[in-house]
């Protein structure tokens, strides 16, 4: 009986070692995903589109009246789409090569000028192509600037809105803190911590 147990135990130990190595390689590959903020599109504030305005002084009187009226009511609702760029740089050096990664969901928190605002979850599956290719994940944003910048003057808030959604808009004043959940052959793996995503560079866990 003993001579049968020895090879069985050896096989179980080998399977355990292989499984642990596979898990380590899988986690390494998952954490290779990199993220960066892309552009801002479809930006409106109090229903006014700013994409054709390069400065507050260019805003036509009717649109300025709408903004002023909304501000006096204590509201400056903004809506826009923020592009989250995801790149899979996997070249196989971290373990078993993956041709693509599937993100099952992304929990996110939005900061504007380092002020934390809203949060949400992207719940649809997203495939990130392999080896350096980038996928664009649109994040729909709706928030009231007055709720988070209560002491802001109208001019300052319009300048902020212009920087985000005007003719020369960028995501430089935005930060997205994300926690992805990725599908693997071992099941779904959620990142242990958040990734702080900005527009200047791709970042990973």
C-alpha positions as CSV (number, residue, x, y, z in Angstrom):
1,X,0.0,0.0,0.0
2,X,2.8,2.4,0.9
3,X,4.5,2.0,-2.5
4,X,1.3,3.3,-4.1
5,X,0.9,6.2,-1.7
6,X,4.4,7.6,-2.4
7,X,3.8,8.4,-6.1
8,X,0.3,9.7,-5.4
9,X,1.6,12.1,-2.8
10,X,4.4,13.1,-5.1
11,X,1.9,13.9,-7.9
12,X,-0.3,15.9,-5.4
13,X,2.7,17.9,-4.3
14,X,3.7,18.6,-8.0
15,X,0.1,19.6,-8.8
16,X,0.1,22.0,-5.8
17,X,3.4,23.6,-6.9
18,X,2.2,23.9,-10.5
19,X,-1.1,25.4,-9.4
20,X,0.7,28.0,-7.2
21,X,3.0,28.9,-10.0
22,X,0.0,29.2,-12.4
23,X,-1.8,31.4,-9.9
24,X,1.3,33.6,-9.5
25,X,1.7,33.9,-13.3
26,X,-2.0,34.7,-13.7
27,X,-1.9,37.5,-11.1
28,X,1.3,38.9,-12.6
29,X,-0.3,39.0,-16.1
30,X,-3.5,40.5,-14.7
31,X,-1.6,43.3,-13.0
32,X,0.2,44.2,-16.3
33,X,-2.9,46.0,-17.5
34,X,-2.2,49.8,-17.7
35,X,-4.6,52.7,-17.6
36,X,-4.6,56.3,-18.6
37,X,-7.3,59.1,-19.0
38,X,-8.1,60.0,-22.6
39,X,-10.3,62.9,-23.8
40,X,-13.4,64.5,-22.6
41,X,-16.4,64.7,-25.0
42,X,-20.1,65.8,-25.0
43,X,-19.5,68.2,-22.1
44,X,-22.4,70.4,-21.0
45,X,-22.9,72.6,-18.0
46,X,-26.5,73.6,-17.1
47,X,-27.4,72.4,-20.5
48,X,-24.9,74.6,-22.3
49,X,-22.3,73.0,-24.6
50,X,-18.9,74.6,-24.2
51,X,-17.0,72.7,-27.0
52,X,-17.0,75.7,-29.3
53,X,-15.8,78.2,-26.7
54,X,-12.1,78.9,-26.1
55,X,-12.6,81.2,-23.2
56,X,-15.4,82.5,-20.9
57,X,-15.3,85.8,-22.7
58,X,-16.4,84.0,-25.9
59,X,-19.6,82.6,-24.4
60,X,-22.6,84.2,-26.0
61,X,-25.0,86.3,-23.9
62,X,-27.9,83.7,-24.0
63,X,-25.7,80.9,-22.8
64,X,-24.1,83.1,-20.2
65,X,-27.6,83.9,-18.9
66,X,-28.4,80.2,-18.6
67,X,-25.2,79.6,-16.6
68,X,-25.9,82.6,-14.4
69,X,-29.5,81.6,-13.8
70,X,-28.5,78.1,-12.9
71,X,-25.7,79.3,-10.5
72,X,-28.1,81.6,-8.7
73,X,-30.4,78.6,-8.0
74,X,-27.4,76.8,-6.5
75,X,-26.9,74.4,-9.3
76,X,-24.3,73.8,-12.0
77,X,-25.0,70.3,-13.4
78,X,-22.4,68.9,-15.8
79,X,-22.6,65.9,-18.0
80,X,-19.8,64.5,-20.1
81,X,-18.0,61.3,-21.3
82,X,-14.6,60.6,-20.0
83,X,-12.5,58.1,-22.0
84,X,-10.6,55.6,-19.9
85,X,-7.8,54.0,-21.9
86,X,-6.7,50.5,-21.1
87,X,-3.6,48.9,-22.5
88,X,-2.4,45.3,-22.3
89,X,1.4,45.3,-22.7
90,X,1.8,41.6,-21.9
91,X,4.7,40.1,-23.8
92,X,4.8,36.8,-22.0
93,X,7.8,37.7,-19.8
94,X,5.6,37.6,-16.6
95,X,4.5,34.0,-17.2
96,X,2.0,32.4,-19.6
97,X,1.4,34.7,-22.4
98,X,-2.2,36.1,-22.7
99,X,-3.4,37.3,-26.0
100,X,-6.1,39.5,-24.4
101,X,-7.6,40.3,-21.0
102,X,-11.3,40.5,-20.2
103,X,-12.3,43.1,-17.6
104,X,-15.6,42.1,-16.0
105,X,-16.2,45.3,-14.1
106,X,-14.5,48.5,-12.9
107,X,-15.3,50.3,-9.7
108,X,-14.3,54.0,-10.0
109,X,-14.1,57.3,-8.0
110,X,-13.8,60.6,-9.7
111,X,-11.7,63.5,-8.4
112,X,-11.9,67.0,-9.8
113,X,-9.0,69.3,-8.8
114,X,-8.2,66.6,-6.2
115,X,-11.7,67.0,-4.8
116,X,-13.5,63.7,-4.5
117,X,-16.9,63.7,-6.2
118,X,-19.0,60.8,-7.5
119,X,-18.3,57.1,-7.9
120,X,-19.7,54.3,-9.9
121,X,-19.3,50.9,-11.5
122,X,-18.7,49.9,-15.1
123,X,-20.5,46.6,-15.2
124,X,-20.2,45.4,-18.8
125,X,-17.4,43.1,-19.9
126,X,-14.5,44.7,-21.8
127,X,-11.9,42.9,-23.9
128,X,-8.4,44.4,-23.9
129,X,-6.5,43.2,-26.9
130,X,-3.0,41.7,-26.4
131,X,0.5,43.0,-26.8
132,X,0.4,46.8,-26.5
133,X,-3.0,47.5,-28.0
134,X,-5.3,50.0,-26.3
135,X,-9.0,49.9,-25.7
136,X,-11.2,52.9,-25.0
137,X,-13.7,52.6,-22.1
138,X,-16.2,55.5,-22.0
139,X,-17.2,56.6,-18.5
140,X,-20.4,58.5,-18.3
141,X,-20.2,61.4,-15.8
142,X,-23.0,63.4,-14.3
143,X,-22.5,65.6,-11.3
144,X,-23.3,69.1,-9.9
145,X,-20.2,71.3,-9.5
146,X,-22.0,73.4,-6.9
147,X,-22.3,70.3,-4.6
148,X,-18.6,69.9,-4.4
149,X,-17.4,73.5,-4.9
150,X,-19.9,75.3,-2.7
151,X,-17.6,78.3,-2.1
152,X,-16.7,78.7,-5.7
153,X,-17.4,81.9,-7.6
154,X,-19.3,81.7,-10.9
155,X,-16.2,82.9,-12.9
156,X,-14.0,80.2,-11.2
157,X,-16.5,77.5,-11.9
158,X,-17.0,78.5,-15.5
159,X,-13.2,78.5,-15.9
160,X,-13.1,75.0,-14.5
161,X,-15.9,73.9,-16.8
162,X,-14.1,75.5,-19.7
163,X,-10.9,73.6,-18.9
164,X,-12.8,70.3,-18.8
165,X,-15.1,70.7,-21.7
166,X,-14.2,73.9,-23.7
167,X,-12.6,74.0,-27.1
168,X,-9.2,73.3,-25.6
169,X,-10.5,70.7,-23.1
170,X,-8.4,68.1,-21.4
171,X,-8.6,65.7,-18.5
172,X,-5.6,67.2,-16.8
173,X,-7.7,68.3,-13.8
174,X,-9.4,65.0,-13.4
175,X,-8.2,61.8,-11.6
176,X,-10.0,58.5,-11.8
177,X,-9.3,56.0,-9.0
178,X,-10.2,52.5,-10.3
179,X,-10.4,49.0,-9.0
180,X,-10.8,46.5,-11.9
181,X,-12.1,42.9,-11.7
182,X,-10.5,40.7,-14.4
183,X,-11.6,37.3,-15.7
184,X,-9.0,34.5,-15.6
185,X,-9.0,30.7,-16.0
186,X,-9.0,30.6,-12.2
187,X,-12.1,32.8,-12.0
188,X,-12.6,36.5,-11.4
189,X,-9.8,38.4,-9.7
190,X,-10.3,41.9,-8.2
191,X,-7.3,44.2,-7.9
192,X,-6.3,44.4,-4.2
193,X,-5.9,48.2,-4.4
194,X,-6.9,51.2,-6.5
195,X,-5.0,52.5,-9.5
196,X,-4.8,56.3,-9.6
197,X,-5.4,57.1,-13.3
198,X,-4.3,60.5,-14.8
199,X,-3.9,61.8,-18.4
200,X,-0.1,62.1,-18.4
201,X,0.9,58.5,-18.5
202,X,-0.2,54.9,-18.4
203,X,-0.3,53.4,-14.9
204,X,-0.6,49.9,-13.5
205,X,-1.2,48.3,-10.1
